[in-house]
Amino acid sequence: MISLCHFLLLSSAIITCQGISSTYDNRKGTCKAPALENGQHVPKKVFFQVGEWLQYHCDEGYMTAQRNIVENVQCLSSGWSAVPNCSEITCSFQPKMGLDILPVVYSNGSVAKFSCKEGFILNGSEISQCYYYGWDPPLPTCQDSGERVRCAPPPQPNNIHAIKLKSDYFSGDREIIKCKPGFQLYGAQFVVCKNGHWTSPPQCVRSHDCDDPSSISFGTLDSTTIKPKYPSGSVVMYKCNNGFEITGLQEIACINGNWSLPPACIAHSNSCRLSIDKIEQNNLVLSKSASMDKAYSDGDKILTRCKTNFYRASPSSAVECLNGEMSYPKCTQEKPCRLTQERLDENFLELHSDNDYKVFFEDGEIIHFICKAGYTTTDTTGLCIKEDIFYPVCYQI
């Protein structure tokens, strides 16, 4: 930052020193696009007029100062409203009463396993993973048996209607988040107290209308999504002409006066190509190396991860090209049931060959088992019910 100080005496008022970003061109009245490391910005231009918005996306493994992947900054008369920056994703861990000692800082994707000291009981998941938005699931606590888990007062993000606070909050309590007029809600509409921590709150971002969306070659806008006005948050869809297939996101969104990048229409081919519809249907996020334009060969794999607040419901984490068709892993909003060897051993069971190597099952999914050698039962069918598996029991012959 370059610090410029202006001192003007108006009656008895004093105007104090004002910081100006080094990417601000005072003589031209414009903001210069930042030299952003580990990220990229749109629109792709060098200078922005006062009042214009810039959206920047951090590369995989990096996050903004607010622990987001995407942020919007505005060109003001004093420079950018915030200096765009993408830093490496890390998660910190502060030692808590009863928890065994662990490292303090973890890198992106790292998994920590928690356990309690003698005399304490683990409340929450024993495993948590580091993401750009923090730990998921939330970090557990260690408490005496039977004690209710209490949460601090809920978070109140900027630009929301104030929450009328209760005197106490416990696990399962929730509060609805509502934005003030002129602001758009991004994220879940409520926060929930879980194991002593609140779920991540949404953001309320100021709304700005967009111009008419651009046209694309060999394709058109879906007439059902065309509107006379496009306030922030509006979505339009594209479709391709006969003989062409869409590559990129079929939908584009108006974000603070700017449209996200439109898709393209390319001629059909016999090779494997990624489908944005399948990616969305399965709630997936592609790795940085993936390309919607690339023709993939048989056996090629593309790594994925689940969208925020979704959980993997298939053993593989990769999209794979098999015999000219793409096979997609699946993520669901409900936590899947997780098979454990301990529960199998307790009930003298083995997993049927139909489900070999499968660990996660969706709510309501039937699971086929077989009894271990020397054991039998009348019914070897199991069932996934709301994160828990109903196991049949085998008895010794």
TORKEVEX-525777 format. One record per residue (C-alpha): residue number from 0; residue in one letter; x, y, z. Coordinates in nm, 4 decimals. Example, Ala and Ser with C-alpha at 12.3 -4.5 7.8 and 13.67 -1.06 7.14 Angstrom:
% TORKEVEX-525777
<seq 0 type a u 1.2300 v -0.4500 w 0.7800>
<seq 1 type s u 1.3670 v -0.1060 w 0.7140>
END
This chain:
% TORKEVEX-525777
<seq 0 type m u 0.0000 v 0.0000 w 0.0000>
<seq 1 type i u 0.1142 v 0.3589 w -0.0749>
<seq 2 type s u 0.0004 v 0.5902 w 0.2011>
<seq 3 type l u -0.1118 v 0.9390 w 0.0924>
<seq 4 type c u -0.2143 v 1.1867 w 0.3594>
<seq 5 type h u -0.4483 v 1.4794 w 0.2968>
<seq 6 type f u -0.5155 v 1.7288 w 0.5738>
<seq 7 type l u -0.7972 v 1.9804 w 0.5009>
<seq 8 type l u -0.9470 v 2.2185 w 0.7548>
<seq 9 type l u -1.3215 v 2.2638 w 0.7025>
<seq 10 type s u -1.4712 v 2.4621 w 0.9926>
<seq 11 type s u -1.3618 v 2.2464 w 1.2866>
<seq 12 type a u -1.3549 v 1.9127 w 1.0942>
<seq 13 type i u -1.0311 v 1.7342 w 1.0061>
<seq 14 type i u -1.0048 v 1.4836 w 0.7182>
<seq 15 type t u -0.7465 v 1.2215 w 0.8145>
<seq 16 type c u -0.4930 v 1.0134 w 0.6220>
<seq 17 type q u -0.6356 v 0.7783 w 0.3602>
<seq 18 type g u -0.4648 v 0.4602 w 0.2309>
<seq 19 type i u -0.4587 v 0.4102 w -0.1454>
<seq 20 type s u -0.3860 v 0.0778 w -0.3156>
<seq 21 type s u -0.0718 v 0.0568 w -0.5299>
<seq 22 type t u -0.2950 v -0.0736 w -0.8137>
<seq 23 type y u -0.4794 v 0.2623 w -0.8308>
<seq 24 type d u -0.3848 v 0.5067 w -1.1092>
<seq 25 type n u -0.4710 v 0.8475 w -0.9513>
<seq 26 type r u -0.4014 v 1.0465 w -1.2678>
<seq 27 type k u -0.6359 v 0.8473 w -1.4871>
<seq 28 type g u -0.9064 v 0.7889 w -1.2249>
<seq 29 type t u -0.8899 v 0.4114 w -1.2790>
<seq 30 type c u -0.7854 v 0.0981 w -1.0915>
<seq 31 type k u -0.5231 v -0.1280 w -1.2425>
<seq 32 type a u -0.5886 v -0.5030 w -1.2419>
<seq 33 type p u -0.3868 v -0.6674 w -0.9619>
<seq 34 type a u -0.0880 v -0.8922 w -1.0304>
<seq 35 type l u -0.2687 v -1.1856 w -0.8688>
<seq 36 type e u -0.0583 v -1.4881 w -0.7802>
<seq 37 type n u -0.2270 v -1.8268 w -0.7416>
<seq 38 type g u -0.5496 v -1.7014 w -0.8967>
<seq 39 type q u -0.7163 v -1.5289 w -1.1908>
<seq 40 type h u -0.9674 v -1.2503 w -1.2384>
<seq 41 type v u -1.2578 v -1.1549 w -1.4677>
<seq 42 type p u -1.3241 v -0.9500 w -1.6714>
<seq 43 type k u -0.9838 v -0.9952 w -1.8403>
<seq 44 type k u -0.8741 v -0.6336 w -1.8758>
<seq 45 type v u -0.5999 v -0.4121 w -1.7330>
<seq 46 type f u -0.7843 v -0.0962 w -1.6220>
<seq 47 type f u -1.1188 v -0.0587 w -1.4445>
<seq 48 type q u -1.3267 v 0.2566 w -1.4091>
<seq 49 type v u -1.4422 v 0.3779 w -1.0675>
<seq 50 type g u -1.7565 v 0.1822 w -0.9759>
<seq 51 type e u -1.6653 v -0.1292 w -1.1785>
<seq 52 type w u -1.6341 v -0.4692 w -1.0141>
<seq 53 type l u -1.3631 v -0.7328 w -1.0501>
<seq 54 type q u -1.4199 v -1.0950 w -0.9590>
<seq 55 type y u -1.1201 v -1.3136 w -0.8768>
<seq 56 type h u -1.0968 v -1.6911 w -0.8377>
<seq 57 type c u -0.8226 v -1.8593 w -0.6341>
<seq 58 type d u -0.6466 v -2.1658 w -0.7765>
<seq 59 type e u -0.7005 v -2.5066 w -0.6190>
<seq 60 type g u -0.5284 v -2.5186 w -0.2824>
<seq 61 type y u -0.5579 v -2.1419 w -0.2252>
<seq 62 type m u -0.8181 v -1.9159 w -0.0632>
<seq 63 type t u -0.9031 v -1.5490 w -0.0124>
<seq 64 type a u -0.8492 v -1.3643 w 0.3157>
<seq 65 type q u -1.2146 v -1.4367 w 0.3980>
<seq 66 type r u -1.1659 v -1.8143 w 0.3382>
<seq 67 type n u -1.3595 v -1.8149 w 0.0108>
<seq 68 type i u -1.2642 v -1.9393 w -0.3368>
<seq 69 type v u -1.4320 v -1.6468 w -0.5168>
<seq 70 type e u -1.4382 v -1.2808 w -0.4068>
<seq 71 type n u -1.5604 v -0.9553 w -0.5630>
<seq 72 type v u -1.3851 v -0.6182 w -0.5216>
<seq 73 type q u -1.4913 v -0.2775 w -0.6486>
<seq 74 type c u -1.2841 v 0.0035 w -0.7976>
<seq 75 type l u -1.3319 v 0.3084 w -0.5705>
<seq 76 type s u -1.1927 v 0.6598 w -0.5922>
<seq 77 type s u -0.9352 v 0.5491 w -0.3338>
<seq 78 type g u -0.8432 v 0.2244 w -0.5150>
<seq 79 type w u -0.9763 v -0.1317 w -0.4802>
<seq 80 type s u -1.2218 v -0.1898 w -0.1960>
<seq 81 type a u -0.9905 v -0.4748 w -0.0872>
<seq 82 type v u -0.6591 v -0.5928 w -0.2293>
<seq 83 type p u -0.7163 v -0.9293 w -0.4074>
<seq 84 type n u -0.4981 v -1.1999 w -0.2578>
<seq 85 type c u -0.4881 v -1.5794 w -0.2732>
<seq 86 type s u -0.2979 v -1.7538 w 0.0056>
<seq 87 type e u -0.2311 v -2.1202 w 0.0667>
<seq 88 type i u -0.5166 v -2.3015 w 0.2412>
<seq 89 type t u -0.4333 v -2.3960 w 0.5988>
<seq 90 type c u -0.6392 v -2.4912 w 0.9023>
<seq 91 type s u -0.5348 v -2.4297 w 1.2603>
<seq 92 type f u -0.6134 v -2.6334 w 1.5680>
<seq 93 type q u -0.6185 v -2.4861 w 1.9142>
<seq 94 type p u -0.5771 v -2.7473 w 2.1901>
<seq 95 type k u -0.9003 v -2.7986 w 2.3833>
<seq 96 type m u -0.9745 v -2.9474 w 2.7226>
<seq 97 type g u -0.9600 v -3.3251 w 2.7186>
<seq 98 type l u -0.8331 v -3.3647 w 2.3592>
<seq 99 type d u -0.5051 v -3.5444 w 2.3004>
<seq 100 type i u -0.2237 v -3.3182 w 2.1736>
<seq 101 type l u -0.2043 v -3.2765 w 1.7935>
<seq 102 type p u -0.0107 v -3.0536 w 1.5479>
<seq 103 type v u -0.1380 v -2.6924 w 1.5467>
<seq 104 type v u -0.1456 v -2.6162 w 1.1685>
<seq 105 type y u -0.2660 v -2.8397 w 0.8830>
<seq 106 type s u -0.2394 v -2.7942 w 0.5033>
<seq 107 type n u -0.5220 v -2.8174 w 0.2489>
<seq 108 type g u -0.6763 v -3.1656 w 0.2352>
<seq 109 type s u -0.4997 v -3.2884 w 0.5490>
<seq 110 type v u -0.7009 v -3.5199 w 0.7736>
<seq 111 type a u -0.6771 v -3.5060 w 1.1535>
<seq 112 type k u -0.7930 v -3.7858 w 1.3849>
<seq 113 type f u -0.9040 v -3.6868 w 1.7333>
<seq 114 type s u -0.9288 v -3.8775 w 2.0585>
<seq 115 type c u -1.0024 v -3.7824 w 2.4182>
<seq 116 type k u -0.7942 v -3.8271 w 2.7285>
<seq 117 type e u -0.9020 v -4.0685 w 2.9974>
<seq 118 type g u -1.2174 v -3.9509 w 3.1765>
<seq 119 type f u -1.3543 v -3.7635 w 2.8721>
<seq 120 type i u -1.5964 v -3.8675 w 2.5962>
<seq 121 type l u -1.5584 v -3.7542 w 2.2326>
<seq 122 type n u -1.8513 v -3.5432 w 2.1153>
<seq 123 type g u -1.8501 v -3.5130 w 1.7349>
<seq 124 type s u -1.6578 v -3.6777 w 1.4517>
<seq 125 type e u -1.3233 v -3.8361 w 1.5346>
<seq 126 type i u -1.1968 v -3.7403 w 1.1854>
<seq 127 type s u -1.2024 v -3.3949 w 1.0219>
<seq 128 type q u -1.0469 v -3.2642 w 0.6985>
<seq 129 type c u -0.9011 v -2.9226 w 0.6150>
<seq 130 type y u -1.0862 v -2.7314 w 0.3366>
<seq 131 type y u -1.0771 v -2.3696 w 0.2179>
<seq 132 type y u -1.3774 v -2.2899 w 0.4397>
<seq 133 type g u -1.2206 v -2.4562 w 0.7458>
<seq 134 type w u -1.2594 v -2.7942 w 0.9165>
<seq 135 type d u -1.5285 v -3.0329 w 0.7924>
<seq 136 type p u -1.6900 v -3.1929 w 0.9868>
<seq 137 type p u -1.6504 v -2.9347 w 1.2675>
<seq 138 type l u -1.3835 v -3.0144 w 1.5262>
<seq 139 type p u -1.5082 v -3.2365 w 1.8098>
<seq 140 type t u -1.5013 v -3.1641 w 2.1814>
<seq 141 type c u -1.4344 v -3.3821 w 2.4845>
<seq 142 type q u -1.6951 v -3.3681 w 2.7580>
<seq 143 type d u -1.8263 v -3.5604 w 3.0541>
<seq 144 type s u -2.0949 v -3.8156 w 2.9783>
<seq 145 type g u -2.4481 v -3.6716 w 2.9611>
<seq 146 type e u -2.3478 v -3.3064 w 2.9361>
<seq 147 type r u -2.5372 v -3.0992 w 2.6768>
<seq 148 type v u -2.3179 v -2.9355 w 2.4116>
<seq 149 type r u -2.3515 v -2.5572 w 2.4236>
<seq 150 type c u -2.2775 v -2.3073 w 2.1413>
<seq 151 type a u -2.1689 v -1.9449 w 2.1745>
<seq 152 type p u -2.4083 v -1.6805 w 2.0287>
<seq 153 type p u -2.4538 v -1.7361 w 1.6506>
<seq 154 type p u -2.2377 v -1.5496 w 1.3944>
<seq 155 type q u -2.3940 v -1.2388 w 1.2377>
<seq 156 type p u -2.2361 v -1.1607 w 0.8950>
<seq 157 type n u -2.2334 v -0.8084 w 0.7522>
<seq 158 type n u -2.5452 v -0.6672 w 0.5839>
<seq 159 type i u -2.7988 v -0.8966 w 0.7569>
<seq 160 type h u -3.1025 v -0.8214 w 0.9691>
<seq 161 type a u -2.9915 v -0.8470 w 1.3319>
<seq 162 type i u -3.0687 v -1.1797 w 1.4999>
<seq 163 type k u -3.2706 v -1.1656 w 1.8211>
<seq 164 type l u -3.0411 v -1.3687 w 2.0454>
<seq 165 type k u -3.1546 v -1.6295 w 2.2964>
<seq 166 type s u -2.9897 v -1.6727 w 2.6350>
<seq 167 type d u -2.8542 v -2.0212 w 2.5532>
<seq 168 type y u -2.7864 v -2.2282 w 2.2396>
<seq 169 type f u -2.7397 v -2.6056 w 2.2264>
<seq 170 type s u -2.6751 v -2.8663 w 1.9543>
<seq 171 type g u -2.9593 v -2.8709 w 1.7001>
<seq 172 type d u -3.0598 v -2.5046 w 1.7514>
<seq 173 type r u -3.0684 v -2.2930 w 1.4355>
<seq 174 type e u -3.1106 v -1.9289 w 1.3348>
<seq 175 type i u -3.2344 v -1.7986 w 0.9978>
<seq 176 type i u -3.0135 v -1.5444 w 0.8165>
<seq 177 type k u -3.1919 v -1.2680 w 0.6176>
<seq 178 type c u -3.0128 v -1.0052 w 0.4087>
<seq 179 type k u -3.0945 v -0.6356 w 0.4208>
<seq 180 type p u -3.2722 v -0.4832 w 0.1143>
<seq 181 type g u -3.0361 v -0.4467 w -0.1832>
<seq 182 type f u -2.8226 v -0.7462 w -0.0831>
<seq 183 type q u -2.8176 v -1.0990 w -0.2247>
<seq 184 type l u -2.7824 v -1.4122 w -0.0055>
<seq 185 type y u -2.5060 v -1.6577 w -0.1010>
<seq 186 type g u -2.4944 v -1.9857 w 0.0937>
<seq 187 type a u -2.7300 v -2.1630 w 0.3345>
<seq 188 type q u -3.0183 v -1.9520 w 0.4676>
<seq 189 type f u -2.9557 v -2.0602 w 0.8263>
<seq 190 type v u -2.6779 v -2.1514 w 1.0674>
<seq 191 type v u -2.6969 v -2.4599 w 1.2915>
<seq 192 type c u -2.5329 v -2.5356 w 1.6273>
<seq 193 type k u -2.3456 v -2.8657 w 1.5864>
<seq 194 type n u -2.1226 v -3.0124 w 1.8567>
<seq 195 type g u -2.0441 v -2.6741 w 2.0080>
<seq 196 type h u -1.9795 v -2.4956 w 1.6764>
<seq 197 type w u -2.1974 v -2.3036 w 1.4289>
<seq 198 type t u -2.2076 v -2.4075 w 1.0647>
<seq 199 type s u -2.0526 v -2.1623 w 0.8154>
<seq 200 type p u -2.2765 v -1.8535 w 0.7728>
<seq 201 type p u -2.3825 v -1.7243 w 0.4273>
<seq 202 type q u -2.2694 v -1.3948 w 0.2728>
<seq 203 type c u -2.4907 v -1.0962 w 0.1889>
<seq 204 type v u -2.3488 v -0.9285 w -0.1243>
<seq 205 type r u -2.4769 v -0.6003 w -0.2694>
<seq 206 type s u -2.6911 v -0.6564 w -0.5795>
<seq 207 type h u -2.6025 v -0.5034 w -0.9193>
<seq 208 type d u -2.7987 v -0.5559 w -1.2439>
<seq 209 type c u -2.6293 v -0.7135 w -1.5484>
<seq 210 type d u -2.6612 v -0.6175 w -1.9158>
<seq 211 type d u -2.8153 v -0.8670 w -2.1606>
<seq 212 type p u -2.6101 v -1.1910 w -2.1709>
<seq 213 type s u -2.3789 v -1.2434 w -2.4711>
<seq 214 type s u -2.4557 v -1.4746 w -2.7639>
<seq 215 type i u -2.2455 v -1.7824 w -2.8494>
<seq 216 type s u -2.1502 v -1.9464 w -3.1804>
<seq 217 type f u -2.3572 v -2.2504 w -3.2860>
<seq 218 type g u -2.5939 v -2.1982 w -2.9925>
<seq 219 type t u -2.8670 v -1.9761 w -2.8445>
<seq 220 type l u -3.0071 v -1.8634 w -2.5127>
<seq 221 type d u -3.2876 v -2.0761 w -2.3722>
<seq 222 type s u -3.5897 v -1.8515 w -2.4313>
<seq 223 type t u -3.7510 v -1.9608 w -2.1032>
<seq 224 type t u -3.4675 v -1.7950 w -1.9062>
<seq 225 type i u -3.4644 v -1.4592 w -2.0926>
<seq 226 type k u -3.5864 v -1.1661 w -1.8800>
<seq 227 type p u -3.6313 v -0.7891 w -1.9278>
<seq 228 type k u -3.3954 v -0.7238 w -1.6296>
<seq 229 type y u -3.1140 v -0.9265 w -1.4746>
<seq 230 type p u -3.0519 v -0.8392 w -1.1069>
<seq 231 type s u -2.7556 v -0.9952 w -0.9262>
<seq 232 type g u -2.8171 v -1.3672 w -0.8783>
<seq 233 type s u -3.0109 v -1.4075 w -1.2055>
<seq 234 type v u -2.9311 v -1.7211 w -1.4092>
<seq 235 type v u -2.9725 v -1.7859 w -1.7842>
<seq 236 type m u -2.9164 v -2.1088 w -1.9787>
<seq 237 type y u -2.7675 v -2.1793 w -2.3209>
<seq 238 type k u -2.8419 v -2.4637 w -2.5619>
<seq 239 type c u -2.6515 v -2.5788 w -2.8714>
<seq 240 type n u -2.7725 v -2.6248 w -3.2287>
<seq 241 type n u -2.8249 v -2.9789 w -3.3658>
<seq 242 type g u -2.4937 v -3.1563 w -3.4226>
<seq 243 type f u -2.3174 v -2.9616 w -3.1454>
<seq 244 type e u -2.2649 v -3.0270 w -2.7763>
<seq 245 type i u -2.2103 v -2.7803 w -2.4969>
<seq 246 type t u -1.8772 v -2.7455 w -2.3199>
<seq 247 type g u -1.8476 v -2.5393 w -2.0043>
<seq 248 type l u -2.1287 v -2.4470 w -1.7654>
<seq 249 type q u -2.4691 v -2.4524 w -1.9345>
<seq 250 type e u -2.5850 v -2.1840 w -1.6917>
<seq 251 type i u -2.4253 v -1.8446 w -1.6336>
<seq 252 type a u -2.4983 v -1.6192 w -1.3367>
<seq 253 type c u -2.5102 v -1.2423 w -1.2886>
<seq 254 type i u -2.2685 v -1.1550 w -1.0054>
<seq 255 type n u -2.2565 v -0.7893 w -0.9024>
<seq 256 type g u -2.3167 v -0.6605 w -1.2549>
<seq 257 type n u -2.0958 v -0.9137 w -1.4375>
<seq 258 type w u -2.1892 v -1.2428 w -1.6055>
<seq 259 type s u -1.9842 v -1.5537 w -1.5378>
<seq 260 type l u -1.8091 v -1.7031 w -1.8433>
<seq 261 type p u -2.0489 v -1.8426 w -2.1110>
<seq 262 type p u -2.0135 v -2.1965 w -2.2512>
<seq 263 type a u -1.9146 v -2.2948 w -2.6066>
<seq 264 type c u -2.0770 v -2.5310 w -2.8594>
<seq 265 type i u -1.8498 v -2.7860 w -3.0308>
<seq 266 type a u -1.9184 v -3.0557 w -3.2893>
<seq 267 type h u -2.0030 v -3.4073 w -3.1651>
<seq 268 type s u -1.7212 v -3.6657 w -3.1511>
<seq 269 type n u -1.6837 v -4.0321 w -3.0499>
<seq 270 type s u -1.4334 v -3.9680 w -2.7702>
<seq 271 type c u -1.5193 v -3.9175 w -2.4016>
<seq 272 type r u -1.6019 v -3.5617 w -2.2992>
<seq 273 type l u -1.7017 v -3.4174 w -1.9639>
<seq 274 type s u -2.0696 v -3.3299 w -1.9212>
<seq 275 type i u -2.1447 v -3.0220 w -1.7133>
<seq 276 type d u -2.4955 v -3.1609 w -1.6496>
<seq 277 type k u -2.3525 v -3.4836 w -1.5034>
<seq 278 type i u -2.1036 v -3.2877 w -1.2933>
<seq 279 type e u -2.3869 v -3.0737 w -1.1526>
<seq 280 type q u -2.6234 v -3.3703 w -1.1051>
<seq 281 type n u -2.3583 v -3.5526 w -0.9013>
<seq 282 type n u -2.2625 v -3.2361 w -0.7044>
<seq 283 type l u -1.8979 v -3.2506 w -0.8105>
<seq 284 type v u -1.6170 v -2.9939 w -0.8373>
<seq 285 type l u -1.3477 v -3.0724 w -1.0966>
<seq 286 type s u -0.9746 v -3.0500 w -1.0352>
<seq 287 type k u -0.7843 v -2.7571 w -1.1829>
<seq 288 type s u -0.6270 v -2.9797 w -1.4502>
<seq 289 type a u -0.9653 v -3.0865 w -1.5932>
<seq 290 type s u -1.0800 v -2.9388 w -1.9256>
<seq 291 type m u -1.4319 v -2.9281 w -2.0657>
<seq 292 type d u -1.2861 v -2.8973 w -2.4185>
<seq 293 type k u -1.0549 v -3.2003 w -2.4001>
<seq 294 type a u -1.1324 v -3.5330 w -2.5667>
<seq 295 type y u -1.0383 v -3.8019 w -2.3116>
<seq 296 type s u -0.9119 v -4.1480 w -2.4067>
<seq 297 type d u -1.0286 v -4.4798 w -2.2645>
<seq 298 type g u -0.8919 v -4.5221 w -1.9123>
<seq 299 type d u -0.8292 v -4.1500 w -1.8510>
<seq 300 type k u -0.9246 v -4.0302 w -1.5013>
<seq 301 type i u -1.0078 v -3.6797 w -1.3751>
<seq 302 type l u -0.9943 v -3.6158 w -0.9987>
<seq 303 type t u -1.2936 v -3.4460 w -0.8341>
<seq 304 type r u -1.4166 v -3.3383 w -0.4914>
<seq 305 type c u -1.7647 v -3.2854 w -0.3514>
<seq 306 type k u -1.9301 v -2.9433 w -0.3424>
<seq 307 type t u -1.9384 v -2.7665 w -0.0074>
<seq 308 type n u -2.1795 v -2.9363 w 0.2380>
<seq 309 type f u -2.2065 v -3.2482 w 0.0160>
<seq 310 type y u -2.0659 v -3.5935 w 0.0980>
<seq 311 type r u -1.9138 v -3.8639 w -0.1205>
<seq 312 type a u -2.1489 v -4.1564 w -0.1815>
<seq 313 type s u -1.9262 v -4.3676 w -0.4086>
<seq 314 type p u -1.5876 v -4.5344 w -0.3502>
<seq 315 type s u -1.4105 v -4.3548 w -0.6365>
<seq 316 type s u -1.3243 v -3.9838 w -0.6368>
<seq 317 type a u -1.2446 v -3.9713 w -1.0109>
<seq 318 type v u -1.4418 v -3.9322 w -1.3326>
<seq 319 type e u -1.3247 v -4.2109 w -1.5670>
<seq 320 type c u -1.3535 v -4.2638 w -1.9441>
<seq 321 type l u -1.4707 v -4.6231 w -2.0066>
<seq 322 type n u -1.5633 v -4.7519 w -2.3537>
<seq 323 type g u -1.6505 v -4.4070 w -2.4849>
<seq 324 type e u -1.8636 v -4.3116 w -2.1827>
<seq 325 type m u -1.7754 v -4.1062 w -1.8763>
<seq 326 type s u -1.8345 v -4.2700 w -1.5365>
<seq 327 type y u -1.9017 v -4.0152 w -1.2594>
<seq 328 type p u -1.8657 v -4.0483 w -0.8799>
<seq 329 type k u -2.1597 v -3.9249 w -0.6765>
<seq 330 type c u -2.1947 v -3.6782 w -0.3879>
<seq 331 type t u -2.5135 v -3.6339 w -0.1847>
<seq 332 type q u -2.6378 v -3.3632 w 0.0501>
<seq 333 type e u -2.7228 v -3.6184 w 0.3153>
<seq 334 type k u -2.4293 v -3.7844 w 0.4894>
<seq 335 type p u -2.3922 v -4.1410 w 0.3586>
<seq 336 type c u -2.3705 v -4.4480 w 0.5776>
<seq 337 type r u -2.0145 v -4.5661 w 0.6316>
<seq 338 type l u -1.9308 v -4.9348 w 0.6538>
<seq 339 type t u -1.6862 v -5.0256 w 0.9332>
<seq 340 type q u -1.4824 v -5.3439 w 0.9774>
<seq 341 type e u -1.5538 v -5.3325 w 1.3509>
<seq 342 type r u -1.9303 v -5.3638 w 1.2980>
<seq 343 type l u -1.8776 v -5.6398 w 1.0400>
<seq 344 type d u -1.6672 v -5.8386 w 1.2878>
<seq 345 type e u -1.9181 v -5.7842 w 1.5703>
<seq 346 type n u -2.1920 v -5.9453 w 1.3586>
<seq 347 type f u -1.9670 v -6.2127 w 1.1976>
<seq 348 type l u -2.0295 v -6.0657 w 0.8513>
<seq 349 type e u -1.8429 v -6.0073 w 0.5262>
<seq 350 type l u -1.9456 v -5.7797 w 0.2396>
<seq 351 type h u -2.0991 v -5.9565 w -0.0598>
<seq 352 type s u -1.8862 v -5.9576 w -0.3763>
<seq 353 type d u -2.1460 v -5.7292 w -0.5427>
<seq 354 type n u -2.0267 v -5.4516 w -0.3084>
<seq 355 type d u -1.6533 v -5.5272 w -0.2984>
<seq 356 type y u -1.4427 v -5.2250 w -0.2041>
<seq 357 type k u -1.7537 v -5.0140 w -0.1419>
<seq 358 type v u -1.7446 v -4.8183 w 0.1859>
<seq 359 type f u -2.0245 v -4.5575 w 0.1551>
<seq 360 type f u -2.3962 v -4.6201 w 0.0966>
<seq 361 type e u -2.6833 v -4.3763 w 0.0364>
<seq 362 type d u -2.9832 v -4.3369 w 0.2657>
<seq 363 type g u -3.2312 v -4.6158 w 0.1894>
<seq 364 type e u -2.9785 v -4.8278 w -0.0036>
<seq 365 type i u -2.9935 v -5.2059 w 0.0469>
<seq 366 type i u -2.6606 v -5.3749 w 0.1334>
<seq 367 type h u -2.5872 v -5.7416 w 0.0703>
<seq 368 type f u -2.3701 v -5.9352 w 0.3177>
<seq 369 type i u -2.2597 v -6.2955 w 0.3652>
<seq 370 type c u -2.1818 v -6.4734 w 0.6925>
<seq 371 type k u -1.8247 v -6.5606 w 0.7801>
<seq 372 type a u -1.7201 v -6.9259 w 0.7572>
<seq 373 type g u -1.8834 v -7.1292 w 1.0341>
<seq 374 type y u -2.1738 v -6.8841 w 1.0800>
<seq 375 type t u -2.5240 v -6.8572 w 0.9338>
<seq 376 type t u -2.8427 v -6.6455 w 0.9439>
<seq 377 type t u -3.1837 v -6.6381 w 0.7782>
<seq 378 type d u -3.1417 v -6.2981 w 0.6097>
<seq 379 type t u -2.8106 v -6.1370 w 0.5088>
<seq 380 type t u -2.9648 v -5.8112 w 0.3829>
<seq 381 type g u -2.8667 v -5.4810 w 0.5469>
<seq 382 type l u -3.0018 v -5.1278 w 0.5053>
<seq 383 type c u -2.8598 v -4.7723 w 0.5221>
<seq 384 type i u -3.0899 v -4.5542 w 0.7376>
<seq 385 type k u -2.9927 v -4.1894 w 0.8026>
<seq 386 type e u -2.6130 v -4.2257 w 0.8382>
<seq 387 type d u -2.6390 v -4.5596 w 1.0179>
<seq 388 type i u -2.6344 v -4.9145 w 0.8818>
<seq 389 type f u -2.8726 v -5.1874 w 0.9964>
<seq 390 type y u -2.6540 v -5.5011 w 1.0072>
<seq 391 type p u -2.7933 v -5.8546 w 1.0084>
<seq 392 type v u -2.6479 v -6.0869 w 1.2761>
<seq 393 type c u -2.4875 v -6.4235 w 1.1979>
<seq 394 type y u -2.4809 v -6.7078 w 1.4519>
<seq 395 type q u -2.2323 v -6.9878 w 1.4941>
<seq 396 type i u -2.3362 v -7.3124 w 1.3287>
END
